[in-house]
Amino acid sequence: MVSLGSGPRGLPDRSVRDKVVLITGGGTGIGAAVAARFAEEGARVVLVGRRPGPIQEVASHVGGHAIVADAADGESARAAVAETLALYGRLDVLVANAGGHGFDPVGETSDESWESSIRVNLTTAFVMAREALPALLESRGAIVIVSSLAGVFAGPKVAGYTTTKHALIGLTRSLARDYGKRGVRVNAVCPGWTRTPMADAEMDEFMAHAPELENRDEAYGRVTRDVPLGRAAESEEIASVVRFLGSGEASYLTGAVLMADGGAHIVDLPTLAFEHAGM
């Protein structure tokens, strides 16, 4: 009988205890929930972000370490990885979660806004993955890239966001193709509507155009009424998916795109009119 993790034919350790996990964009929303999930299972969590306040608050709450750095800048990202290695001696999981810009249609997107969309959503993941790869190759670690439902579909008037979230899936597959034989797994998760501060702000904007909605709960209900599960996700639910992809539980998974969207991606849009008509 082969024992788990006991040899070349054994399965990897499924636990994340003592694994070193670096999370970009960990100061709020999904990133903060991911930090909490890994930390509660005994992982050593490092939070990277440009704003000291949010990442330091989360780090304090989960017992992690905060590094103020720009994940889109090579020198800054390299320094963050070096600091992580100096602290813990290894890096096992990179969660590329930073993002959130590009909310205009093409005709109303300036050059500056377009460049910002690419930098915030795509370059952060590309640069941090590049700088973390030597350490991840050594540990035979994993990268989890947080894309979006917008990575496979197009919402209205979000050209920069949609384009760059699509590109993150291409980055995931390219990394998985190039580094799988060297022991690094790379997967993406695509959340649908998730209750986060950014989504709350979108619900507030939505309510301004739908005065019959009395609160955010009603707004979330409206935007998810055609989702099979009929609700938005909690950030902790997306964190569970990220934890799975970053752990030995997903040891034979690479290049995958997991849709954590309540089933939104399976809905046949032309048939919604029949459902709304009660047929």
C-alpha positions as CSV (number, residue, x, y, z in Angstrom):
1,M,0.0,0.0,0.0
2,V,1.3,3.4,-1.0
3,S,1.2,6.0,1.8
4,L,0.3,9.6,0.9
5,G,3.3,11.7,0.1
6,S,5.6,8.8,0.8
7,G,7.4,8.5,-2.6
8,P,7.2,9.1,-6.3
9,R,3.9,7.2,-6.6
10,G,2.4,8.8,-3.4
11,L,0.1,11.8,-3.5
12,P,1.3,15.2,-2.3
13,D,0.5,16.4,1.1
14,R,-3.0,17.9,1.0
15,S,-2.5,20.2,4.0
16,V,-1.5,23.8,3.6
17,R,0.0,24.0,7.1
18,D,3.4,25.8,7.1
19,K,3.1,26.5,3.4
20,V,4.2,30.0,2.4
21,V,1.5,31.8,0.5
22,L,2.0,35.2,-1.1
23,I,-1.2,37.1,-2.0
24,T,-1.5,40.2,-4.1
25,G,-4.4,42.5,-3.6
26,G,-4.9,41.0,-0.2
27,G,-6.1,44.1,1.6
28,T,-9.8,43.7,0.9
29,G,-12.6,41.5,-0.6
30,I,-11.6,38.1,-2.1
31,G,-7.9,38.7,-1.3
32,A,-8.5,39.2,2.4
33,A,-10.8,36.2,2.5
34,V,-8.1,34.1,0.8
35,A,-5.5,35.3,3.4
36,A,-7.9,34.3,6.3
37,R,-8.6,30.9,4.8
38,F,-5.0,29.9,4.3
39,A,-4.0,31.4,7.7
40,E,-6.7,29.5,9.6
41,E,-5.2,26.3,8.3
42,G,-1.7,27.1,9.5
43,A,-0.2,28.6,6.3
44,R,2.3,31.5,6.5
45,V,0.6,34.3,4.7
46,V,2.3,37.3,3.0
47,L,0.2,40.1,1.8
48,V,1.4,42.4,-1.0
49,G,-0.2,45.7,-1.9
50,R,0.4,49.3,-2.7
51,R,-1.7,50.7,0.2
52,P,-0.1,50.0,3.6
53,G,-3.3,50.5,5.6
54,P,-5.5,47.6,4.2
55,I,-2.8,45.0,3.9
56,Q,-1.4,45.7,7.4
57,E,-4.9,45.5,8.9
58,V,-5.5,42.1,7.3
59,A,-2.0,40.9,8.1
60,S,-2.6,41.8,11.8
61,H,-6.0,40.1,11.8
62,V,-4.7,36.8,10.3
63,G,-1.2,36.8,11.8
64,G,0.4,37.3,8.4
65,H,3.1,39.6,7.1
66,A,2.5,42.8,5.0
67,I,4.8,44.0,2.3
68,V,4.1,47.4,0.6
69,A,5.0,46.8,-3.0
70,D,3.7,47.4,-6.5
71,A,3.1,44.0,-8.1
72,A,3.2,45.5,-11.6
73,D,6.8,46.8,-11.1
74,G,9.5,44.3,-11.6
75,E,11.9,45.7,-9.1
76,S,9.2,46.1,-6.4
77,A,7.8,42.6,-7.0
78,R,11.3,41.1,-6.9
79,A,12.0,42.8,-3.6
80,A,8.7,41.4,-2.2
81,V,9.6,37.8,-3.2
82,A,13.1,38.3,-1.7
83,E,11.6,39.6,1.6
84,T,9.3,36.6,1.7
85,L,12.3,34.2,1.2
86,A,14.3,36.0,3.8
87,L,11.5,35.6,6.3
88,Y,10.4,32.0,5.6
89,G,13.0,30.5,3.3
90,R,10.6,29.3,0.7
91,L,7.5,30.2,-1.4
92,D,4.9,27.6,-2.1
93,V,1.8,29.4,-3.5
94,L,1.3,32.7,-5.3
95,V,-2.2,34.0,-5.5
96,A,-2.4,36.7,-8.1
97,N,-5.5,38.5,-7.0
98,A,-4.8,42.3,-7.6
99,G,-7.1,44.0,-10.1
100,G,-10.2,46.1,-10.6
101,H,-10.0,48.8,-13.3
102,G,-11.4,49.4,-16.8
103,F,-15.1,50.2,-16.4
104,D,-15.9,52.0,-19.7
105,P,-16.8,51.1,-23.3
106,V,-14.0,51.3,-25.9
107,G,-15.2,54.6,-27.3
108,E,-15.0,56.2,-23.9
109,T,-11.7,54.7,-22.7
110,S,-8.7,57.0,-22.8
111,D,-5.2,55.9,-23.4
112,E,-4.4,56.4,-19.8
113,S,-7.4,54.4,-18.6
114,W,-6.6,51.6,-21.0
115,E,-3.0,51.4,-19.8
116,S,-4.1,51.4,-16.2
117,S,-6.5,48.5,-16.9
118,I,-3.6,46.5,-18.4
119,R,-1.3,47.4,-15.5
120,V,-3.7,46.8,-12.6
121,N,-5.4,43.6,-13.9
122,L,-2.8,41.9,-16.1
123,T,0.7,43.2,-15.5
124,T,0.4,42.6,-11.8
125,A,-0.2,38.9,-12.3
126,F,2.5,38.6,-15.1
127,V,5.2,40.4,-13.2
128,M,4.6,38.7,-9.9
129,A,4.5,35.3,-11.5
130,R,7.7,36.0,-13.3
131,E,9.5,37.1,-10.2
132,A,8.1,34.3,-8.1
133,L,8.9,31.5,-10.6
134,P,12.4,30.7,-9.4
135,A,11.2,30.1,-5.8
136,L,8.1,28.2,-7.0
137,L,10.2,26.0,-9.2
138,E,12.3,25.1,-6.2
139,S,9.3,24.3,-4.1
140,R,7.3,22.7,-7.0
141,G,4.6,25.1,-6.0
142,A,1.4,26.6,-7.4
143,I,0.0,29.8,-8.9
144,V,-3.6,30.7,-8.6
145,I,-4.7,33.5,-10.8
146,V,-8.0,35.3,-10.0
147,S,-9.7,36.2,-13.2
148,S,-13.5,36.8,-13.4
149,L,-16.7,35.7,-15.1
150,A,-15.6,38.7,-17.3
151,G,-12.7,36.5,-18.4
152,V,-15.0,34.4,-20.5
153,F,-18.0,36.7,-21.2
154,A,-18.4,40.4,-21.8
155,G,-20.4,42.7,-19.6
156,P,-21.6,46.1,-20.8
157,K,-19.3,49.0,-20.8
158,V,-16.3,47.3,-19.2
159,A,-13.9,46.9,-22.1
160,G,-10.6,47.2,-20.2
161,Y,-11.7,44.9,-17.4
162,T,-13.1,42.3,-19.8
163,T,-10.1,42.3,-22.1
164,T,-7.6,42.0,-19.3
165,K,-9.5,39.3,-17.4
166,H,-9.7,37.3,-20.7
167,A,-5.9,37.8,-21.0
168,L,-5.4,36.4,-17.5
169,I,-6.7,33.0,-18.7
170,G,-4.2,33.1,-21.5
171,L,-1.5,33.8,-19.0
172,T,-2.7,30.9,-16.9
173,R,-2.5,28.5,-19.8
174,S,0.8,29.7,-21.0
175,L,2.4,29.4,-17.5
176,A,0.8,25.9,-17.1
177,R,2.1,24.8,-20.5
178,D,5.7,26.0,-19.9
179,Y,6.3,25.1,-16.3
180,G,4.2,22.0,-15.7
181,K,7.0,19.6,-16.5
182,R,9.1,21.5,-14.0
183,G,6.6,20.9,-11.2
184,V,4.7,24.2,-11.0
185,R,0.9,24.1,-11.3
186,V,-1.0,27.2,-12.6
187,N,-4.8,27.5,-12.5
188,A,-7.4,30.3,-12.7
189,V,-10.6,30.9,-10.8
190,C,-13.4,33.0,-12.4
191,P,-15.7,34.4,-9.7
192,G,-19.1,35.7,-10.6
193,W,-20.9,38.3,-8.5
194,T,-19.2,38.2,-5.1
195,R,-20.0,40.4,-2.1
196,T,-17.0,42.6,-1.8
197,P,-16.5,46.4,-1.2
198,M,-16.0,46.8,-5.0
199,A,-19.2,44.9,-5.8
200,D,-21.1,46.8,-3.0
201,A,-20.1,50.1,-4.8
202,E,-21.5,48.7,-8.0
203,M,-24.7,47.8,-6.2
204,D,-25.0,51.3,-4.9
205,E,-24.6,52.6,-8.5
206,F,-27.2,50.1,-9.7
207,M,-29.7,51.2,-7.1
208,A,-29.3,54.8,-8.2
209,H,-30.8,53.7,-11.6
210,A,-33.3,51.3,-10.0
211,P,-35.1,53.3,-7.3
212,E,-37.5,50.5,-6.5
213,L,-34.6,48.6,-4.9
214,E,-34.4,49.5,-1.3
215,N,-31.1,48.0,-0.3
216,R,-28.0,46.1,-1.5
217,D,-29.5,42.7,-0.7
218,E,-32.3,43.5,-3.2
219,A,-29.7,44.8,-5.7
220,Y,-27.7,41.6,-5.4
221,G,-30.9,39.6,-5.8
222,R,-31.7,41.5,-9.0
223,V,-28.4,41.0,-10.7
224,T,-28.3,37.3,-9.8
225,R,-31.9,36.4,-10.5
226,D,-31.0,34.4,-13.6
227,V,-28.0,32.7,-11.9
228,P,-28.9,29.0,-11.2
229,L,-28.0,29.3,-7.5
230,G,-29.9,32.6,-7.4
231,R,-27.5,34.6,-5.2
232,A,-24.1,36.3,-5.1
233,A,-21.1,34.5,-3.6
234,E,-19.5,35.3,-0.3
235,S,-15.8,36.1,-0.5
236,E,-15.1,33.1,1.7
237,E,-16.7,30.8,-0.9
238,I,-14.2,32.0,-3.5
239,A,-11.4,31.7,-1.0
240,S,-12.3,28.0,-0.6
241,V,-11.8,27.5,-4.3
242,V,-8.5,29.3,-4.3
243,R,-7.3,27.3,-1.3
244,F,-8.2,24.1,-3.1
245,L,-6.2,25.1,-6.2
246,G,-3.2,26.1,-4.1
247,S,-3.2,22.9,-2.2
248,G,-2.2,19.3,-2.8
249,E,-5.9,18.5,-3.2
250,A,-5.5,19.8,-6.7
251,S,-2.3,18.0,-7.4
252,Y,-3.3,16.8,-10.9
253,L,-4.9,20.1,-12.0
254,T,-3.1,22.6,-14.1
255,G,-4.2,25.0,-16.8
256,A,-7.7,24.7,-15.5
257,V,-10.3,27.5,-15.4
258,L,-12.7,27.0,-12.5
259,M,-16.0,29.0,-12.9
260,A,-17.1,30.0,-9.3
261,D,-20.1,31.8,-10.5
262,G,-23.1,30.0,-9.1
263,G,-23.7,28.4,-12.5
264,A,-24.0,31.7,-14.5
265,H,-21.9,30.4,-17.3
266,I,-24.3,27.5,-18.1
267,V,-27.3,29.7,-18.7
268,D,-28.6,29.9,-22.3
269,L,-29.4,33.6,-22.6
270,P,-32.0,33.4,-25.4
271,T,-34.2,31.1,-23.3
272,L,-34.4,33.5,-20.4
273,A,-37.4,35.3,-22.0
274,F,-39.3,32.0,-21.8
275,E,-38.5,31.6,-18.1
276,H,-39.4,35.2,-17.3
277,A,-42.7,34.6,-19.1
278,G,-43.4,31.7,-16.7
279,M,-43.1,29.0,-19.4
